[in-house]
Amino acid sequence: MTQPQHFDLIILGTGSGNSIPGPDFDDKSIAIVEKGRFGGTCLNVGCIPTKMLVKAADAAVAVREASQLGVHASVDSIDWPSIQQRIFGDRIDPIAQSGEAYRRGDETPNITVFGGTGRFTGTKEVTVSFDDGRDDAVITAETIVIATGAHPQILDVIADSGVPYETNETVMRMPELPQSMIVLGGGFIACEFAHVFSGLGVEVTVINRSERLLKKLDRDISDAFTSIAQRQWNTKLGRTVDAAKVLDNGEVELRLDDGSTVQAETLLVATGRTPNGANLDPEQAGIATDGPRIVVDEFGRTSADGVWALGDVSSPYQLKHVANAETRAVVHNLRHPDDLQPMPHDAVPAAVFTHPEIAWVGMTEQQAVEAGYDTTVFTQQVGDVAYGWALEDSTGMVKLIADRNTGKLLGAHILGPQASTLIHELIIAMAHGLDMRTFARDSYWVHPALSEVVENAVLGLDFAEA
């Protein structure tokens, strides 16, 4: 019988969970359990490598679209191995490796790394299994933090068919760039990769069960983006997959619910990500779940005493910046049990790095109306400000929703160039409760920077008389 090793703290997962150990925990013995690469989803298969890939796609698209500016150029070739080397060989893999080496090294003598799969086998007990045939390790602790993230969701019709497919966790490491690709899904991941691979010259077909792409966004933004996407990619919207098979030429064929078929060299399944809660056997430790998601209270505590959770495994937001903020809250709560801080879920922003970019914070117009606000709404077109002229932009917009009576910003939604950067002015305004009735006039806005589109959107809001 393996004798348990006892620690003060067990951390499951090395995404945001890896930032928990710090000077405040130097006096604690810590076990870190990680079955994959250090750095979690964001570093290895998510935010960072995808945006490095987006940059390459953006460059290719900019060349192809340069003729509208009077610059005639073409993309001679796409060097896929060089793109991969820049992302993974030069940056991502060395960072992941050095992160693990640091935690295993002399600099953190109070930390023990278990490179295996952890599962609960009792109250405050975790058993770690290893792929190399070593005996399982049993570890215990008075405090455990679950930060195991999420994994790609695969539709049964695809999984049961046996057809080969890629996910966000594998597609960036394909040995060759295909000539054609089916992207199954219509959310963040699907729309980013559709842009990436179409930008790199792949013929992309997007299949989505909803008539709209990014359907959870504000309706005006979703409708506008769907229209743009239909001009950029082949789209099969409002369709589901009935069957899948591999053709004699090696391509994947999907048969849709209307009887039509779609073929491509590569299938990318991007239908969402599922929290990794169920994989941990949480019931063995008395940890409540909601499906695959670990249930936590407002402070990050699970139903089991001394067990906490954060990030994609438990959060309503599968966003790295939210996971980082939740980590800071949990660290504070571990160190100050008599002064608990709630998980920071107010004014949560997000962005999709597709083409064009999209970013938002706060409520949609429909949500604001349903919440009972007396709203004022204004949409400013990017093409109507000076820098929009420079860009020859014809699709971008900034849509703002505010309370007519108080000047409170309720929601901000941006479609267009630099959306992920422009949104920050409005994030700050919302986070600090700034009054939109004076916001645009209380400071300078550089002319003719693109930020004027935000200024003009604010000025366009119609407020009640004081």
C-alpha positions as CSV (number, residue, x, y, z in Angstrom):
1,M,0.0,0.0,0.0
2,T,1.4,3.4,-1.1
3,Q,1.9,5.7,1.9
4,P,0.4,9.1,1.3
5,Q,2.7,12.1,1.2
6,H,1.3,15.1,3.1
7,F,1.6,18.7,1.9
8,D,0.2,22.0,3.2
9,L,-1.2,22.8,-0.3
10,I,-2.0,20.8,-3.4
11,I,-2.5,22.7,-6.7
12,L,-4.1,20.7,-9.6
13,G,-3.1,22.4,-12.9
14,T,-0.4,24.8,-14.0
15,G,-2.3,27.4,-16.0
16,S,-3.2,30.2,-13.6
17,G,-2.8,27.8,-10.8
18,N,1.0,27.9,-11.3
19,S,1.0,31.6,-10.2
20,I,-0.4,30.7,-6.7
21,P,3.0,29.9,-5.2
22,G,4.8,33.1,-4.2
23,P,6.6,34.6,-1.3
24,D,3.5,34.3,0.9
25,F,3.7,30.5,0.5
26,D,7.4,30.0,1.0
27,D,6.7,28.6,4.4
28,K,4.3,26.0,2.9
29,S,5.0,22.6,1.4
30,I,3.3,22.5,-2.0
31,A,2.5,19.7,-4.4
32,I,1.8,20.7,-8.0
33,V,0.1,18.1,-10.3
34,E,0.2,18.6,-14.0
35,K,-0.3,15.9,-16.7
36,G,0.6,18.1,-19.7
37,R,2.8,21.1,-20.4
38,F,3.2,23.8,-17.8
39,G,1.3,27.0,-18.6
40,G,-2.1,25.5,-19.3
41,T,-4.4,26.3,-22.1
42,C,-3.4,29.9,-22.6
43,L,0.3,29.4,-23.1
44,N,0.2,26.1,-25.0
45,V,-3.0,25.8,-27.0
46,G,-5.0,29.0,-26.5
47,C,-4.5,32.7,-26.2
48,I,-0.9,33.2,-26.9
49,P,0.0,30.9,-29.8
50,T,-3.3,31.6,-31.5
51,K,-2.7,35.3,-31.4
52,M,0.8,34.8,-32.8
53,L,-0.9,32.8,-35.6
54,V,-3.5,35.5,-36.1
55,K,-0.7,38.0,-36.6
56,A,0.6,36.0,-39.5
57,A,-2.9,35.7,-41.0
58,D,-3.4,39.5,-40.5
59,A,-0.2,40.2,-42.4
60,A,-1.3,38.0,-45.4
61,V,-4.8,39.6,-45.4
62,A,-3.4,43.1,-45.3
63,V,-1.2,42.4,-48.3
64,R,-4.2,41.0,-50.3
65,E,-6.4,44.0,-49.3
66,A,-3.7,46.6,-49.9
67,S,-4.9,47.4,-53.4
68,Q,-7.8,49.5,-51.9
69,L,-5.0,51.8,-50.6
70,G,-3.3,52.0,-54.0
71,V,-0.7,49.5,-53.1
72,H,-0.6,46.4,-55.4
73,A,1.1,43.4,-53.8
74,S,0.6,39.7,-53.5
75,V,1.5,36.9,-51.0
76,D,4.1,34.8,-52.7
77,S,4.0,31.9,-50.3
78,I,3.1,30.8,-46.8
79,D,6.0,29.2,-44.9
80,W,4.0,27.1,-42.4
81,P,7.1,25.5,-40.8
82,S,8.6,28.9,-40.1
83,I,5.4,30.1,-38.6
84,Q,5.3,27.1,-36.3
85,Q,9.0,27.6,-35.4
86,R,8.4,31.3,-34.5
87,I,5.4,30.3,-32.3
88,F,6.4,27.0,-30.7
89,G,10.1,26.5,-31.3
90,D,11.2,30.0,-30.4
91,R,8.6,31.0,-27.8
92,I,5.9,28.7,-26.4
93,D,7.7,25.4,-25.9
94,P,10.8,26.9,-24.3
95,I,8.6,28.9,-21.9
96,A,6.6,25.9,-20.9
97,Q,9.8,23.8,-20.4
98,S,11.5,26.5,-18.3
99,G,8.4,27.0,-16.2
100,E,8.4,23.4,-15.2
101,A,12.2,23.4,-14.7
102,Y,11.8,26.3,-12.4
103,R,9.2,24.6,-10.2
104,R,11.4,21.5,-10.1
105,G,14.6,23.4,-9.4
106,D,16.4,24.6,-6.3
107,E,14.8,28.0,-6.5
108,T,11.5,26.6,-5.1
109,P,12.6,23.9,-2.6
110,N,9.2,23.8,-1.0
111,I,7.5,22.6,-4.2
112,T,7.2,19.1,-5.5
113,V,6.0,18.5,-9.0
114,F,4.0,15.4,-9.9
115,G,3.9,15.0,-13.7
116,G,0.8,12.9,-13.9
117,T,-3.0,12.7,-13.8
118,G,-4.5,13.5,-10.5
119,R,-7.9,12.3,-9.3
120,F,-9.6,12.5,-5.9
121,T,-9.7,9.2,-4.0
122,G,-10.9,10.6,-0.7
123,T,-11.5,13.6,1.4
124,K,-8.5,15.9,0.7
125,E,-6.7,13.0,-1.0
126,V,-5.5,12.9,-4.5
127,T,-4.0,9.9,-6.3
128,V,-1.6,10.7,-9.2
129,S,-1.1,8.2,-12.0
130,F,1.9,8.3,-14.3
131,D,2.2,7.3,-18.0
132,D,5.6,5.8,-17.6
133,G,4.5,2.9,-15.5
134,R,5.5,4.2,-12.1
135,D,3.4,3.3,-9.2
136,D,0.6,5.8,-8.3
137,A,1.4,8.5,-5.8
138,V,-1.1,9.3,-3.1
139,I,-0.9,12.9,-1.8
140,T,-2.9,14.7,0.9
141,A,-3.3,18.3,2.0
142,E,-5.5,20.4,4.2
143,T,-5.9,22.9,1.3
144,I,-6.4,22.0,-2.3
145,V,-6.9,24.3,-5.3
146,I,-8.4,22.9,-8.5
147,A,-7.3,24.7,-11.6
148,T,-7.5,22.0,-14.3
149,G,-9.1,24.0,-17.0
150,A,-11.2,22.5,-19.8
151,H,-10.9,20.3,-22.9
152,P,-12.3,20.3,-26.4
153,Q,-15.9,19.3,-26.7
154,I,-16.5,16.7,-29.5
155,L,-19.9,16.0,-31.0
156,D,-20.9,12.4,-30.8
157,V,-21.6,12.2,-34.5
158,I,-17.9,13.0,-35.1
159,A,-16.4,11.0,-32.2
160,D,-18.4,7.9,-33.1
161,S,-17.6,8.1,-36.8
162,G,-13.9,7.5,-36.5
163,V,-13.0,10.3,-38.9
164,P,-9.8,12.1,-38.2
165,Y,-10.2,15.6,-36.8
166,E,-8.2,18.5,-35.3
167,T,-9.1,20.6,-32.2
168,N,-7.7,23.9,-31.0
169,E,-5.2,21.7,-29.0
170,T,-3.7,20.0,-32.1
171,V,-4.5,22.2,-35.2
172,M,-1.6,24.6,-34.8
173,R,0.9,21.8,-34.8
174,M,-0.2,20.1,-38.0
175,P,2.8,19.1,-40.0
176,E,1.5,20.7,-43.2
177,L,-1.0,23.4,-44.1
178,P,-4.0,21.8,-45.8
179,Q,-5.6,23.2,-49.0
180,S,-9.1,23.0,-47.5
181,M,-10.6,22.9,-44.1
182,I,-14.0,22.4,-42.5
183,V,-14.4,24.5,-39.3
184,L,-17.3,23.0,-37.3
185,G,-18.6,25.6,-34.9
186,G,-19.5,29.3,-34.7
187,G,-18.0,30.6,-31.4
188,F,-14.8,32.3,-30.4
189,I,-12.4,29.4,-31.4
190,A,-14.2,28.6,-34.7
191,C,-14.2,32.2,-35.9
192,E,-10.6,32.9,-34.9
193,F,-9.3,29.8,-36.7
194,A,-11.5,30.4,-39.7
195,H,-9.8,33.7,-40.1
196,V,-6.3,32.2,-39.4
197,F,-6.5,29.5,-42.0
198,S,-8.4,31.4,-44.6
199,G,-5.9,34.2,-44.2
200,L,-3.1,31.7,-44.8
201,G,-4.7,30.6,-48.0
202,V,-6.7,27.6,-46.9
203,E,-10.2,27.2,-48.4
204,V,-12.4,27.4,-45.3
205,T,-16.0,26.2,-44.9
206,V,-17.7,27.0,-41.6
207,I,-20.6,24.8,-40.5
208,N,-22.7,26.1,-37.6
209,R,-26.0,25.0,-36.2
210,S,-27.1,28.6,-35.5
211,E,-28.0,31.0,-38.3
212,R,-25.7,33.5,-36.7
213,L,-22.0,33.3,-35.8
214,L,-21.0,34.4,-32.3
215,K,-24.7,34.3,-31.5
216,K,-24.2,35.2,-27.8
217,L,-22.9,38.7,-28.7
218,D,-25.1,41.8,-29.1
219,R,-27.5,41.1,-32.0
220,D,-26.3,44.0,-34.1
221,I,-22.6,42.9,-33.8
222,S,-23.4,39.2,-34.4
223,D,-25.6,40.0,-37.5
224,A,-22.9,42.3,-38.9
225,F,-20.1,39.8,-38.4
226,T,-22.1,36.9,-39.8
227,S,-22.7,39.0,-43.0
228,I,-19.0,39.8,-43.2
229,A,-18.0,36.1,-42.6
230,Q,-20.3,34.9,-45.4
231,R,-18.3,37.1,-47.8
232,Q,-15.0,35.8,-46.5
233,W,-15.6,32.0,-46.1
234,N,-17.9,29.3,-47.4
235,T,-20.6,29.0,-44.8
236,K,-23.3,26.5,-44.0
237,L,-25.3,28.2,-41.3
238,G,-28.4,26.8,-39.5
239,R,-27.1,23.3,-40.3
240,T,-26.2,20.3,-38.2
241,V,-24.1,17.2,-39.0
242,D,-25.9,13.9,-39.6
243,A,-22.9,11.7,-40.6
244,A,-19.2,11.8,-41.2
245,K,-16.9,9.6,-43.2
246,V,-13.5,9.5,-44.9
247,L,-13.5,9.4,-48.7
248,D,-11.2,7.3,-50.9
249,N,-9.0,10.4,-51.5
250,G,-8.5,10.8,-47.8
251,E,-10.7,13.9,-47.4
252,V,-13.4,14.1,-44.7
253,E,-17.0,14.4,-45.8
254,L,-19.8,15.6,-43.6
255,R,-23.4,15.1,-44.5
256,L,-25.6,17.8,-43.2
257,D,-29.2,17.7,-42.0
258,D,-30.5,19.2,-45.4
259,G,-28.8,16.3,-47.3
260,S,-25.9,18.4,-48.6
261,T,-22.3,17.3,-48.2
262,V,-19.1,19.2,-47.5
263,Q,-15.6,17.8,-48.1
264,A,-12.2,19.0,-47.1
265,E,-8.7,17.8,-46.4
266,T,-8.9,18.7,-42.7
267,L,-11.8,18.9,-40.2
268,L,-11.4,21.3,-37.2
269,V,-13.9,20.7,-34.4
270,A,-14.4,24.0,-32.6
271,T,-17.8,23.5,-30.9
272,G,-16.7,24.6,-27.4
273,R,-14.6,23.5,-24.5
274,T,-15.9,21.4,-21.5
275,P,-14.7,22.0,-17.9
276,N,-12.4,19.2,-16.6
277,G,-14.3,18.8,-13.3
278,A,-15.8,15.4,-14.0
279,N,-12.3,14.0,-14.9
280,L,-11.2,14.5,-11.3
281,D,-13.7,12.1,-9.6
282,P,-14.8,15.0,-7.4
283,E,-17.6,13.0,-5.8
284,Q,-14.9,11.0,-4.0
285,A,-14.0,14.1,-2.1
286,G,-17.6,15.4,-1.6
287,I,-17.1,18.2,-4.2
288,A,-20.4,19.3,-5.8
289,T,-20.5,19.7,-9.6
290,D,-22.9,21.1,-12.2
291,G,-22.3,18.7,-15.0
292,P,-18.6,18.8,-15.7
293,R,-18.2,22.1,-13.9
294,I,-16.9,22.4,-10.3
295,V,-19.4,24.4,-8.3
296,V,-17.9,27.2,-6.2
297,D,-19.4,30.0,-4.1
298,E,-18.7,33.7,-4.5
299,F,-15.3,33.3,-2.9
300,G,-14.1,30.3,-4.9
301,R,-14.8,27.6,-2.2
302,T,-16.2,24.3,-3.3
303,S,-18.6,22.3,-1.2
304,A,-15.7,20.4,0.4
305,D,-14.0,22.2,3.3
306,G,-10.5,23.4,2.3
307,V,-11.0,22.8,-1.4
308,W,-11.1,25.7,-3.8
309,A,-11.4,26.0,-7.6
310,L,-10.7,28.7,-10.2
311,G,-10.4,29.2,-13.9
312,D,-12.2,27.3,-16.7
313,V,-12.9,24.3,-14.5
314,S,-15.4,26.3,-12.4
315,S,-15.7,29.9,-13.7
316,P,-18.7,31.1,-15.7
317,Y,-16.0,32.8,-18.0
318,Q,-13.5,30.7,-19.9
319,L,-11.1,33.6,-20.2
320,K,-7.5,33.8,-19.1
321,H,-7.8,37.3,-17.7
322,V,-10.7,36.1,-15.6
323,A,-8.7,33.0,-14.4
324,N,-5.8,35.3,-13.4
325,A,-8.2,37.6,-11.5
326,E,-9.8,34.6,-9.8
327,T,-6.3,33.4,-8.8
328,R,-5.5,36.7,-7.1
329,A,-8.8,36.4,-5.2
330,V,-8.2,32.8,-4.1
331,V,-4.6,33.6,-3.1
332,H,-5.9,36.5,-0.9
333,N,-8.6,34.2,0.6
334,L,-6.1,31.4,1.4
335,R,-3.9,33.9,3.2
336,H,-6.7,35.9,4.8
337,P,-9.6,33.5,5.7
338,D,-11.2,36.2,7.9
339,D,-11.3,38.8,5.1
340,L,-12.6,36.9,2.0
341,Q,-12.7,38.7,-1.3
342,P,-15.3,37.7,-3.9
343,M,-14.4,36.4,-7.3
344,P,-14.1,39.5,-9.5
345,H,-16.8,39.0,-12.1
346,D,-18.0,42.6,-12.7
347,A,-17.5,44.3,-16.0
348,V,-15.8,41.3,-17.6
349,P,-14.5,42.1,-21.1
350,A,-13.7,39.8,-23.9
351,A,-12.4,39.9,-27.5
352,V,-12.4,37.6,-30.5
353,F,-9.3,38.0,-32.8
354,T,-11.1,37.2,-36.0
355,H,-11.4,39.4,-39.1
356,P,-12.5,42.0,-38.2
357,E,-11.8,42.0,-34.5
358,I,-14.6,42.1,-32.0
359,A,-14.6,43.2,-28.4
360,W,-17.2,43.9,-25.7
361,V,-17.9,44.6,-22.1
362,G,-21.1,44.7,-20.1
363,M,-24.7,44.0,-21.3
364,T,-26.1,43.6,-24.7
365,E,-28.9,45.9,-25.7
366,Q,-31.5,43.2,-25.1
367,Q,-30.1,42.3,-21.7
368,A,-30.2,46.0,-20.6
369,V,-33.8,46.3,-21.7
370,E,-34.8,43.1,-20.0
371,A,-33.1,44.3,-16.8
372,G,-35.4,47.3,-16.8
373,Y,-33.1,50.1,-17.7
374,D,-34.3,53.2,-19.6
375,T,-31.6,52.9,-22.2
376,T,-30.0,55.2,-24.7
377,V,-28.2,53.5,-27.6
378,F,-25.8,54.8,-30.2
379,T,-23.8,53.2,-32.9
380,Q,-20.9,55.0,-34.5
381,Q,-19.5,53.7,-37.8
382,V,-15.7,53.4,-38.0
383,G,-15.8,54.6,-41.6
384,D,-17.2,57.9,-40.5
385,V,-14.2,59.1,-38.5
386,A,-10.9,60.3,-39.9
387,Y,-8.8,57.2,-39.2
388,G,-11.6,55.1,-40.6
389,W,-11.1,57.0,-43.9
390,A,-7.4,56.1,-43.8
391,L,-8.3,52.5,-43.3
392,E,-11.0,52.5,-46.0
393,D,-13.2,50.7,-43.4
394,S,-16.7,50.0,-44.4
395,T,-17.9,47.5,-41.7
396,G,-16.6,48.6,-38.3
397,M,-18.8,50.0,-35.6
398,V,-18.9,51.0,-31.9
399,K,-22.2,50.4,-30.2
400,L,-22.8,51.8,-26.7
401,I,-25.7,51.2,-24.3
402,A,-26.2,53.5,-21.4
403,D,-28.7,54.5,-18.7
404,R,-30.5,57.7,-20.0
405,N,-31.1,59.0,-16.5
406,T,-27.8,58.3,-14.7
407,G,-25.2,58.4,-17.6
408,K,-24.0,54.9,-16.5
409,L,-22.4,52.8,-19.2
410,L,-24.2,49.5,-19.4
411,G,-22.5,47.9,-22.4
412,A,-20.0,48.5,-25.1
413,H,-19.5,46.5,-28.3
414,I,-16.9,47.1,-30.9
415,L,-16.5,45.4,-34.3
416,G,-13.6,46.5,-36.4
417,P,-9.9,47.3,-36.5
418,Q,-8.1,47.5,-33.1
419,A,-11.3,46.5,-31.3
420,S,-9.4,44.6,-28.6
421,T,-7.5,47.7,-27.8
422,L,-10.2,50.3,-28.2
423,I,-12.5,48.5,-25.7
424,H,-10.1,49.3,-22.8
425,E,-11.2,53.0,-22.6
426,L,-14.8,51.7,-22.0
427,I,-13.7,48.9,-19.6
428,I,-12.1,51.6,-17.4
429,A,-15.2,53.8,-17.7
430,M,-17.5,51.0,-16.6
431,A,-15.2,49.6,-13.9
432,H,-15.0,53.1,-12.3
433,G,-18.5,54.2,-12.9
434,L,-17.6,57.1,-15.0
435,D,-20.5,59.3,-16.2
436,M,-21.0,59.1,-20.0
437,R,-22.6,62.5,-20.0
438,T,-19.2,64.1,-19.3
439,F,-16.8,61.3,-20.2
440,A,-16.1,62.4,-23.8
441,R,-15.6,66.1,-22.9
442,D,-13.5,65.8,-19.7
443,S,-10.3,64.8,-21.5
444,Y,-8.6,65.1,-24.9
445,W,-8.9,62.4,-27.6
446,V,-6.0,62.4,-30.0
447,H,-7.0,63.5,-33.5
448,P,-7.1,61.7,-35.8
449,A,-6.5,58.5,-33.9
450,L,-9.0,55.6,-34.2
451,S,-10.0,56.2,-30.6
452,E,-12.2,59.1,-31.9
453,V,-14.7,56.5,-32.9
454,V,-15.2,55.8,-29.2
455,E,-15.4,59.5,-28.5
456,N,-18.0,60.1,-31.1
457,A,-20.1,57.1,-30.0
458,V,-20.2,58.5,-26.4
459,L,-21.2,61.9,-27.8
460,G,-24.0,60.3,-29.7
461,L,-25.8,59.0,-26.7
462,D,-29.0,60.8,-25.9
463,F,-29.5,61.5,-22.2
464,A,-32.5,62.8,-20.3
465,E,-32.5,66.4,-19.1
466,A,-31.0,66.8,-15.7
